[in-house]
Amino acid sequence: MAVLRMRRLGICARKKDRKQILELLQRRGVVDIDTDAAEDEVFQKADTSKARAGFEREIQLAEHALEILQQYVPEQKGMFSSLEGKEQVSLDSLRQMERTHKAVMEKARRLDALSREIADGETEKKKLENERESLEPWKTLGVPMDFAGTKRTRALTGTLPGVWSEERLCERIEAILADSSGYFAEVVSADSAQSRVFILTGKQEALRLEEALRTEGFARPPRADLPQTAGAEEGRLLPGAEQEKLTERIRALEQKREGIEQEIVSLAASREELKLAADYYRMRLEKYAILGSLLQSKSTFLVTGYVPEREADTLVKELTESFTLAAELSAPTDAEEPPVLLANRTVPSSFEGVVAAFGLPGKGEIDPTTIMSACYIFLFGLMLSDAAYGFIVFAACLAALLKFPRMEEGMRKSLRMFMYCGISTIFWGVMFGSYFGDVVDVVSRTFFGKELTIPPLWFIPLNDPMKMLVFSMLFGVIHLFLGLGMKGYMLLRDKKYLDFVCDVVFWYLLLLGLILILLPSQMFESISQMQFNFPPALNLAAKLMAVGGAAGILLMSGRGRKNWLLRVALGAYDLYGVTSWLSDVLSYSRLLALGLATGVIGSVINSMGAMLGGGIVGVIGFTLVFLIGHSINIGINLLGAYVHTNRLQYVEFFGKFYEGGGRPFNPFCIKTNYVEIKEEN
């Protein structure tokens, strides 16, 4: 377990080498650069906001172009494509992109323009379709929709609510125009909602007729006042002909869209270039963000930050050999809090994400990953505790790790973590005799007429739950004592011997004494069905340990206070914390609960599958129930084991010695979404 030691790095270099130096630091990715340096009269920070805004626009444009290609020319990806990792490209390809990025972005702009053309065309097409649909009820009308009449007549084209017949319409017109010299009326179409009518009458009677019909709901259609396309009577189209014209325009828009889509398809060959361009601008954005935080004079610039000690000398040597500059390494001062970078061996490193999720070690704290990873593997397997489930988890993770060697490091660590937990699950499943629950018993009894059982190497928790509960508490006590031991280690490391005795030794004495007093008691025997008989000397020693530990805590917990009354009060309050130890130990009953849940649900699934008995039907039914049921069971219990194992680490274990709060090491490096830059040595 280790937190890498950091060195303070300071660089003063010529401004003309700024680009090359920053690119080198970005490729190496080992320097956490300070971004909060204070300006003075000589050294100022450059304003890079305009350049960064331009890079962000280019990134958005490239991303939008990729979305367009994905919409019209979907990229074929496998089910496990997320595990394949980023595509590797050489540094030469990145250099080539520096020269051609403008041409690539022109393709992105063209894709954006084509996408807008399609959107505008769809809007226009929708508008034309609505117009064509609105003309459908009028298609039998023998005059254009906006026909106004002749020199002596006026046309009324509109709708009346409800169903009107021509006879009823004529009767109503004649009632209104009693002295009319003549008129023409036609019901063009009608439905339950409204009737569409055309009336032609003299100009003098038309105004009076329209006013009278409006009282009955007469309304002109919106298209009646629109200018029409040239073609028919008086240079205008009839409704039916206009429908055909609109159909031709819609067909033309569809053909245009097909042409645009073909052009988009032809640009799909530039997908990889667009991905590299997006990442190229991301790198430039990151570089200019750092550039804007550096102090610069007229001819020089400064870089300060932290670098891991194991990388420091190599980096300084490379910088001084490649550029004319001054580089200085120094140890961080006591007032500084360097960033935290964990370094562990293969197995513990897989659990660094669990520690980071709680908080990286703060100043003066140790890295708990190694001890925590061992406890995590042990407790996870105990909760899942089915050998078949464990083998599935182990095999799936191992297969993914072997098949996808270039997956991202975070995903690789997570899969390795679950692989180790799968091995632990296999171990505990064998110890408890659980293989898909009791599937061996059920299958042999149902389909072969003779029950066969694989005996456990230890015991079956379902048959002896109290024994499992006792051992769960025992494992919990060991886990908690490990946490207290970690606290003691840090105190001894810092040479705080009095604190070690008062805050660790006294608690060990009290807790061990109480445990030794509890074990031979009748209460413990009635609960656990286990009997302990200690010799009188050990019983006396247990009482002395408990009393001595309690007295030490009572008198020494408030040792920083000179007032003895206040010291004792603080000691009594601290001694009351023994109740939290009791609740912490009880928390480990979840080991029993989750272990039983896995076995019980698995057994229920097997019993349900065997309800149809033997025979072909029974085999088919059992197979379906088995596959579906155990798939759900393994998913639920995997999640439960993961969540509750994390809780036991964060609350019970870390609560005894660990606070976290360290700042993660955030190096200036190449951060990409699509590609991985592979630099040749």
C-alpha positions in Angstrom: 0.0 0.0 0.0 1.5 3.3 -1.0 0.8 6.9 -1.8 3.4 8.0 -4.3 5.8 10.7 -3.0 5.6 13.9 -5.0 8.3 16.4 -5.9 7.8 20.1 -6.5 8.7 21.0 -10.1 9.6 24.5 -11.3 10.5 25.3 -14.9 11.6 28.6 -16.4 11.9 28.5 -20.2 12.1 30.7 -23.2 8.7 31.8 -24.6 9.6 30.7 -28.1 9.8 27.1 -26.9 6.4 27.3 -25.1 4.5 25.2 -27.6 7.0 22.4 -27.8 7.4 22.2 -24.0 3.7 22.1 -23.3 3.2 19.5 -25.9 5.9 17.3 -24.4 4.4 17.7 -20.9 1.0 16.9 -22.3 2.2 13.7 -24.0 4.2 12.6 -20.9 1.1 13.2 -18.6 3.1 13.2 -15.3 2.8 16.8 -14.1 0.0 18.3 -12.1 0.4 21.9 -13.1 -0.5 24.8 -10.7 -3.3 27.0 -12.2 -3.6 29.5 -9.3 -0.3 31.3 -9.5 -0.4 35.0 -8.6 0.5 37.6 -11.1 2.9 40.5 -10.5 4.4 43.4 -12.4 6.7 41.2 -14.5 4.8 37.9 -14.9 1.2 38.0 -16.2 -1.3 35.4 -17.5 -2.3 35.4 -21.1 -5.9 35.7 -22.1 -6.7 32.5 -24.0 -10.5 32.7 -23.6 -11.1 33.7 -27.3 -9.0 30.8 -28.6 -10.6 28.3 -26.2 -14.1 29.4 -27.3 -13.1 28.8 -30.9 -11.8 25.3 -30.0 -15.1 24.5 -28.2 -17.0 25.6 -31.2 -14.9 23.3 -33.4 -15.4 20.4 -31.0 -19.2 20.9 -31.0 -19.2 21.1 -34.8 -17.2 17.9 -35.2 -19.4 16.1 -32.7 -22.5 17.3 -34.5 -21.1 16.1 -37.8 -20.5 12.6 -36.2 -24.0 12.6 -34.9 -25.3 13.3 -38.4 -23.3 10.5 -39.8 -24.5 8.2 -37.1 -28.1 9.1 -37.9 -27.8 8.5 -41.7 -24.9 6.0 -41.8 -24.9 4.2 -38.5 -21.5 2.8 -37.4 -21.7 -0.9 -37.0 -20.7 -1.8 -33.4 -20.7 -5.1 -31.5 -22.4 -5.8 -28.3 -19.1 -5.4 -26.4 -17.7 -2.5 -28.3 -17.5 -0.4 -25.2 -14.8 -2.8 -23.9 -12.6 -2.6 -27.0 -11.0 0.6 -25.9 -10.0 3.6 -28.1 -8.5 3.2 -31.5 -4.8 3.7 -31.4 -3.3 6.3 -33.8 0.3 7.2 -34.2 1.9 10.6 -33.3 2.4 11.0 -37.1 -1.3 10.9 -37.6 -1.8 13.6 -35.1 0.9 15.7 -36.8 -0.9 15.1 -40.1 -4.2 16.4 -38.5 -2.4 19.6 -37.5 -1.8 20.2 -41.2 -5.2 19.1 -42.5 -7.6 20.0 -39.7 -9.1 22.9 -41.6 -10.0 20.7 -44.6 -11.5 18.1 -42.2 -13.6 20.8 -40.5 -14.9 21.9 -43.9 -16.4 18.5 -44.3 -18.0 18.9 -40.9 -19.4 22.2 -41.9 -20.7 20.6 -45.1 -22.4 17.9 -43.1 -24.0 20.5 -40.9 -25.2 22.5 -43.9 -26.7 19.3 -45.5 -28.4 18.5 -42.2 -30.0 21.9 -42.1 -31.1 21.5 -45.8 -32.8 18.3 -44.9 -34.5 20.0 -41.9 -35.7 22.9 -44.0 -36.9 20.5 -46.7 -38.9 18.5 -44.2 -40.5 21.7 -42.9 -41.4 22.8 -46.4 -42.7 19.3 -47.2 -44.9 19.2 -44.1 -46.3 22.6 -45.1 -47.1 21.4 -48.6 -48.7 18.2 -47.4 -50.9 20.3 -45.1 -52.0 22.5 -48.0 -52.7 19.4 -50.2 -54.7 17.8 -47.4 -56.7 21.0 -46.9 -57.7 21.0 -50.6 -59.0 17.4 -50.5 -62.6 18.4 -49.6 -62.6 21.1 -52.4 -61.1 19.0 -55.2 -64.5 18.7 -57.2 -64.9 22.5 -57.2 -65.0 23.8 -60.8 -63.3 27.2 -60.1 -60.2 28.2 -58.3 -60.4 28.6 -54.5 -59.9 32.4 -54.7 -62.4 32.9 -57.5 -64.1 36.2 -56.7 -66.7 36.4 -59.4 -67.3 38.2 -62.7 -68.0 41.9 -63.5 -71.6 41.6 -62.3 -71.4 38.7 -59.9 -69.6 37.8 -56.7 -68.6 34.3 -55.5 -69.0 33.1 -51.9 -66.8 30.1 -51.1 -66.8 28.8 -47.6 -68.1 26.4 -44.9 -71.3 26.1 -42.9 -71.5 24.0 -39.7 -73.3 20.7 -39.9 -74.7 18.8 -42.9 -76.3 20.9 -45.5 -78.1 19.6 -48.7 -78.3 21.7 -51.8 -82.1 21.9 -51.3 -81.8 23.3 -47.8 -79.1 25.7 -49.0 -81.2 27.0 -51.9 -84.2 27.5 -49.6 -82.1 29.5 -47.2 -80.7 31.7 -50.0 -84.1 32.3 -51.4 -85.4 33.3 -48.0 -82.6 35.8 -47.7 -82.7 37.1 -51.3 -86.5 37.3 -51.9 -86.1 39.9 -54.7 -83.0 38.3 -56.2 -82.8 38.1 -60.0 -80.9 34.8 -59.7 -78.1 32.8 -58.1 -76.1 29.6 -58.3 -75.5 27.4 -55.3 -73.5 24.1 -54.8 -72.6 21.9 -51.9 -69.1 20.8 -52.8 -68.7 18.3 -50.0 -70.1 17.6 -46.5 -69.4 15.6 -43.4 -70.7 15.5 -39.9 -68.7 18.6 -38.9 -69.3 21.0 -41.7 -70.5 21.5 -45.3 -68.4 23.3 -48.0 -70.5 25.4 -50.3 -70.0 27.6 -53.4 -72.5 30.4 -54.1 -72.6 32.8 -57.1 -75.0 35.8 -57.0 -75.1 39.4 -58.0 -72.8 41.9 -56.4 -75.5 43.9 -54.7 -77.1 40.8 -53.1 -73.8 39.1 -52.2 -73.0 41.4 -49.3 -76.4 41.0 -47.8 -76.3 37.2 -48.3 -72.9 36.8 -46.7 -73.9 38.8 -43.6 -77.0 36.7 -43.2 -75.1 33.4 -43.6 -72.5 34.4 -41.1 -75.2 34.4 -38.5 -75.5 30.7 -39.2 -71.7 30.1 -39.0 -70.6 30.7 -42.6 -66.8 31.2 -42.8 -64.4 31.5 -45.8 -61.5 29.0 -45.8 -58.0 30.5 -45.2 -56.8 29.6 -48.7 -59.6 31.5 -50.4 -57.6 34.8 -50.1 -54.3 33.3 -51.2 -52.9 33.9 -54.7 -52.8 30.7 -56.8 -50.3 29.3 -59.2 -50.9 30.2 -62.9 -52.5 27.5 -65.0 -56.3 27.4 -65.3 -59.2 29.7 -65.4 -58.2 33.4 -65.1 -54.6 32.2 -64.7 -55.3 30.2 -61.6 -55.5 26.5 -60.8 -58.5 24.5 -59.9 -58.3 22.7 -56.5 -57.7 19.3 -58.1 -55.0 20.6 -60.4 -53.4 22.5 -57.5 -53.3 19.2 -55.5 -51.4 17.6 -58.4 -49.0 20.6 -58.5 -48.4 20.3 -54.7 -47.7 16.6 -55.1 -45.1 17.3 -57.8 -43.4 19.8 -55.5 -43.4 17.3 -52.6 -41.9 14.7 -54.9 -39.2 17.1 -55.9 -38.4 17.7 -52.3 -38.2 14.0 -51.6 -35.8 13.6 -54.6 -33.7 16.5 -53.3 -33.5 14.8 -49.9 -32.4 11.6 -51.5 -29.6 13.4 -53.2 -28.6 15.1 -50.0 -28.6 11.8 -48.1 -26.4 10.3 -50.8 -23.9 13.1 -50.3 -24.0 12.5 -46.5 -23.3 8.8 -47.2 -20.4 9.7 -49.4 -18.9 11.8 -46.5 -19.1 8.8 -44.1 -15.5 7.9 -45.2 -14.4 10.9 -43.2 -15.8 9.6 -39.9 -12.4 8.6 -38.5 -10.9 12.0 -39.6 -13.7 13.8 -37.7 -13.1 11.7 -34.6 -9.4 12.6 -34.7 -10.2 16.2 -35.4 -12.6 16.4 -32.4 -9.9 14.9 -30.1 -7.2 17.2 -31.7 -9.2 20.3 -30.7 -9.8 18.8 -27.2 -6.0 18.5 -26.8 -5.6 22.1 -28.0 -8.4 23.2 -25.6 -6.7 21.5 -22.7 -3.3 23.0 -23.7 -4.7 26.6 -24.0 -6.5 26.2 -20.7 -3.2 25.5 -19.1 -1.5 28.2 -21.2 -3.9 30.7 -19.8 -2.9 29.8 -16.2 0.8 30.1 -16.7 2.8 33.2 -15.7 4.6 34.8 -18.6 7.0 37.7 -19.1 8.0 39.3 -22.4 10.4 36.4 -23.3 10.0 33.7 -20.7 7.3 31.6 -19.0 7.0 29.6 -15.8 5.6 26.2 -15.1 5.1 25.0 -11.5 3.4 21.9 -10.2 3.9 18.4 -8.8 5.4 15.3 -10.4 5.7 11.8 -8.9 9.1 11.3 -7.5 9.8 8.2 -9.6 9.1 10.2 -12.8 10.8 13.5 -11.8 14.4 12.9 -12.7 13.6 11.3 -16.1 11.3 14.2 -17.0 13.8 16.9 -16.0 16.6 15.1 -17.9 14.4 14.9 -21.1 13.4 18.6 -20.7 17.0 19.9 -20.2 18.3 17.8 -23.1 15.6 19.0 -25.5 15.3 22.6 -24.6 17.2 25.5 -23.1 15.6 26.0 -19.7 16.0 25.9 -16.0 14.3 23.1 -14.1 14.2 22.6 -10.4 13.0 19.8 -8.2 12.3 20.2 -4.5 10.4 18.5 -1.7 6.9 19.9 -0.8 6.9 22.0 2.3 4.9 21.0 5.4 2.3 23.6 4.6 1.6 22.2 1.2 -0.8 19.4 0.4 0.4 17.6 -2.7 -2.0 15.7 -4.9 -2.5 12.0 -4.2 -1.6 9.3 -6.6 -2.0 5.7 -5.4 0.5 2.9 -6.5 -0.4 -0.7 -5.7 0.3 -4.1 -7.0 -2.0 -5.8 -9.5 -4.6 -7.2 -7.1 -4.9 -4.2 -4.7 -4.8 -1.7 -7.6 -8.1 -3.1 -8.9 -9.7 -1.8 -5.7 -8.3 1.8 -5.9 -11.6 3.0 -7.4 -13.4 1.8 -4.2 -11.1 3.9 -2.1 -11.3 6.9 -4.5 -15.1 6.8 -4.3 -14.9 7.4 -0.5 -11.9 9.8 -0.7 -8.2 9.6 -1.4 -5.9 9.6 1.6 -5.5 13.0 3.3 -2.3 14.5 4.5 -0.5 12.1 6.9 -2.9 9.1 6.2 -1.8 5.8 4.7 -3.2 4.1 1.6 -5.7 1.5 2.9 -6.1 -0.2 -0.5 -4.1 -3.4 0.2 -5.8 -4.3 3.5 -9.2 -3.1 2.3 -8.9 -5.2 -0.9 -8.3 -8.4 1.0 -11.3 -7.7 3.3 -13.4 -6.7 0.3 -12.7 -10.0 -1.6 -13.4 -12.0 1.6 -16.7 -10.3 2.5 -18.0 -10.1 -1.1 -17.6 -13.9 -1.6 -19.2 -14.6 1.7 -22.2 -12.6 0.8 -22.7 -14.1 -2.7 -21.5 -17.6 -1.6 -22.5 -19.7 -4.5 -19.8 -21.6 -6.4 -21.6 -21.6 -9.7 -22.4 -17.9 -9.5 -18.8 -17.2 -8.6 -17.5 -19.2 -11.6 -19.8 -17.3 -14.0 -18.5 -14.0 -12.6 -14.9 -15.1 -12.7 -15.1 -16.6 -16.2 -17.0 -13.6 -17.7 -14.5 -11.1 -16.3 -11.5 -13.2 -17.3 -12.9 -13.7 -20.9 -13.5 -9.9 -21.2 -10.0 -9.1 -20.0 -8.3 -11.5 -22.4 -10.5 -10.6 -25.4 -10.2 -6.9 -25.0 -6.6 -6.1 -24.0 -7.0 -2.4 -24.9 -10.0 -1.5 -22.8 -9.8 1.6 -20.7 -7.9 1.3 -17.4 -10.9 2.1 -15.2 -13.0 -0.6 -16.8 -10.1 -3.0 -16.6 -9.7 -2.4 -12.9 -13.4 -2.9 -12.3 -13.4 -6.2 -14.2 -10.3 -7.5 -12.3 -12.0 -6.6 -9.0 -15.1 -8.6 -9.8 -12.9 -11.5 -11.1 -11.1 -11.7 -7.8 -14.5 -11.5 -6.0 -15.7 -14.3 -8.2 -12.8 -16.5 -7.0 -13.8 -15.7 -3.4 -17.4 -16.6 -4.2 -16.3 -20.0 -5.6 -14.4 -20.7 -2.4 -17.3 -19.9 -0.1 -19.7 -21.7 -2.4 -17.6 -24.9 -2.0 -17.4 -24.3 1.7 -21.1 -24.1 2.0 -22.0 -26.6 -0.7 -24.0 -24.2 -2.9 -24.1 -24.7 -6.6 -27.0 -22.8 -8.2 -28.6 -23.3 -4.8 -29.4 -27.0 -4.4 -29.7 -27.7 -8.2 -27.7 -30.9 -7.9 -30.2 -32.3 -5.3 -33.2 -31.2 -7.3 -32.1 -32.4 -10.7 -30.9 -35.8 -9.5 -34.1 -36.3 -7.5 -36.5 -35.1 -10.2 -35.0 -36.5 -13.4 -32.9 -39.5 -12.2 -35.0 -40.7 -9.3 -32.1 -40.8 -6.9 -31.0 -37.8 -4.9 -27.3 -36.9 -5.1 -25.8 -34.2 -2.9 -22.4 -32.5 -3.0 -21.5 -32.1 0.7 -20.1 -28.8 1.9 -16.6 -28.6 3.2 -17.8 -26.7 6.2 -21.5 -26.4 6.8 -24.8 -25.4 5.1 -25.9 -22.0 6.3 -29.6 -22.8 5.5 -29.4 -25.7 7.9 -27.5 -23.9 10.7 -28.2 -20.1 10.4 -27.2 -19.3 14.0 -23.8 -20.7 13.4 -23.5 -18.6 10.3 -24.6 -15.5 12.4 -22.0 -16.2 15.0 -19.2 -16.5 12.4 -20.5 -13.3 10.6 -20.1 -11.5 13.9 -16.6 -13.0 14.4 -15.6 -11.9 10.9 -17.0 -8.4 11.7 -15.0 -8.2 14.9 -11.8 -9.1 13.1 -12.6 -6.5 10.4 -13.1 -3.8 12.9 -10.0 -4.7 14.9 -8.0 -4.5 11.7 -9.4 -0.9 11.3 -8.3 -0.1 14.8 -5.0 -1.7 14.2 -4.5 0.6 11.1 -5.1 3.6 13.4 -2.5 2.2 15.8 0.0 1.8 13.0 -0.3 5.4 11.9 0.1 6.6 15.5 3.3 4.5 16.0 4.6 5.7 12.6 4.2 9.3 13.7 5.8 8.4 17.1 2.6 9.3 19.1 3.1 6.6 21.6 0.8 8.0 24.3 -2.0 8.4 21.8 -1.4 4.8 20.7 -1.8 3.5 24.2 -4.8 5.7 25.0 -6.7 5.5 21.7 -5.8 2.0 20.6 -4.5 -0.3 23.4 -7.2 0.7 25.9 -9.9 0.0 23.4 -8.4 -3.4 22.5 -8.3 -4.3 26.2 -11.9 -3.2 26.8 -13.3 -4.9 23.7 -11.3 -8.2 24.1 -12.3 -8.3 27.8 -16.0 -7.8 27.0 -15.8 -10.5 24.3 -14.1 -13.0 26.7 -16.7 -12.2 29.3 -19.6 -12.7 26.8 -18.5 -16.0 25.3 -18.9 -18.3 28.3 -22.2 -16.6 29.4 -25.6 -18.5 29.3 -27.0 -15.7 27.0 -24.4 -16.4 24.3 -24.9 -20.1 24.7 -28.7 -19.9 24.3 -28.3 -17.7 21.2 -25.5 -19.5 19.4 -26.0 -23.1 20.7 -22.2 -23.0 21.3 -20.6 -23.5 24.8 -17.3 -22.1 26.0 -15.7 -23.0 29.3 -12.7 -20.8 30.2 -10.4 -21.5 33.1 -10.9 -19.2 36.1 -7.6 -17.4 35.4 -8.8 -16.4 31.9 -12.1 -15.3 33.3 -10.4 -13.1 35.8 -8.0 -11.8 33.1 -11.0 -10.9 30.9 -12.5 -8.9 33.7 -9.3 -7.1 34.5 -8.8 -6.3 30.8 -12.3 -4.8 30.5 -12.0 -2.8 33.7 -8.5 -1.6 32.9 -9.4 -0.6 29.3 -12.6 1.2 30.5 -10.6 3.0 33.3 -7.9 4.0 30.8 -10.5 5.4 28.3 -12.3 7.2 31.1 -9.2 8.9 32.5 -7.2 9.4 29.4 -9.5 10.2 26.5 -9.7 13.9 27.6 -6.0 14.0 28.4 -5.6 17.3 26.6 -7.7 19.1 29.3 -6.2 20.3 32.5 -9.6 20.2 34.3 -9.9 16.7 35.7 -13.7 17.0 35.9 -13.9 17.9 32.2 -11.4 15.2 31.4 -13.5 12.5 33.1 -16.7 13.8 31.4 -15.0 13.6 28.0 -13.7 10.1 28.9 -17.2 9.0 29.9 -18.6 10.3 26.6 -15.8 8.4 24.7 -16.5 5.3 26.7 -20.1 5.5 25.7 -18.8 4.9 22.2 -18.7 1.2 23.0 -22.4 1.1 21.9 -21.3 2.1 18.4 -19.0 -0.8 18.4 -21.9 -3.0 19.2 -24.0 -1.6 16.4 -21.0 -1.9 14.0 -20.7 -5.6 14.9 -24.4 -6.1 14.4 -24.0 -4.6 10.9 -22.2 -7.7 9.9 -25.4 -9.7 10.2 -25.9 -8.7 6.6 -23.3 -11.3 5.8 -25.8 -13.9 7.0 -28.8 -12.1 5.4 -27.3 -11.9 1.9 -25.7 -15.3 2.0 -29.0 -16.9 3.0 -30.9 -14.8 0.4 -28.7 -16.2 -2.4 -29.3 -19.8 -1.4 -33.0 -19.5 -0.5 -33.9 -17.8 -3.8 -31.8 -20.3 -5.7 -33.5 -23.2 -4.0 -37.0 -21.7 -4.7 -36.1 -21.3 -8.4 -35.0 -24.9 -8.6 -38.2 -26.1 -6.8 -40.4 -24.1 -9.2 -38.6 -25.5 -12.2 -39.1 -29.1 -10.9 -42.9 -28.7 -10.5 -43.6 -30.2 -14.0 -41.8 -33.4 -13.0 -39.6 -35.5 -15.3 -40.0 -36.1 -19.0 -39.4 -33.8 -22.0 -42.0 -31.2 -20.8 -40.4 -31.2 -17.4 -36.9 -30.8 -18.8 -38.0 -27.9 -21.0 -39.9 -26.2 -18.2 -37.0 -26.7 -15.7 -34.5 -25.3 -18.2 -36.5 -22.1 -18.9 -37.2 -21.5 -15.2 -33.6 -22.2 -14.4 -32.1 -19.8 -16.9 -34.5 -17.0 -16.3 -34.6 -17.4 -12.5 -30.9 -17.8 -11.8 -30.1 -14.9 -14.2 -32.3 -12.6 -12.2 -30.9 -14.0 -8.9 -27.3 -13.6 -9.8 -28.0 -10.0 -11.0 -29.8 -9.0 -7.8 -27.4 -10.6 -5.4 -24.3 -9.3 -7.3 -25.7 -5.8 -6.8 -26.5 -6.5 -3.2 -23.1 -7.9 -2.4 -21.4 -5.0 -4.1 -23.4 -2.3 -2.3 -23.2 -3.9 1.2 -19.5 -4.8 0.9 -18.8 -1.1 0.0 -20.9 -0.1 3.0 -19.0 -2.3 5.4 -15.7 -0.8 4.2 -16.9 2.8 4.2 -18.8 2.9 7.4 -17.5 0.2 9.7 -13.9 -0.3 8.5 -12.9 3.2 7.4 -14.8 4.8 10.3 -12.1 3.5 12.7 -9.1 5.1 11.2 -9.6 6.8 7.8 -11.0 10.2 6.8 -9.8 10.7 3.2 -10.2 14.1 1.6 -7.0 14.1 -0.4 -6.8 15.9 -3.7 -6.5 13.5 -6.7 -3.5 13.8 -8.9 -4.7 15.5 -12.1 -1.9 15.6 -14.6 -1.7 17.7 -17.7 -2.2 15.0 -20.3 -3.8 14.0 -23.5 -7.6 13.6 -22.8 -9.5 12.2 -25.8 -12.9 10.6 -26.4 -12.2 8.6 -29.6 -8.5 7.8 -30.1 -5.4 7.0 -28.2 -2.2 8.6 -29.2 0.5 6.0 -29.5 4.0 7.5 -29.4 6.8 5.5 -30.7 9.9 5.3 -28.5 
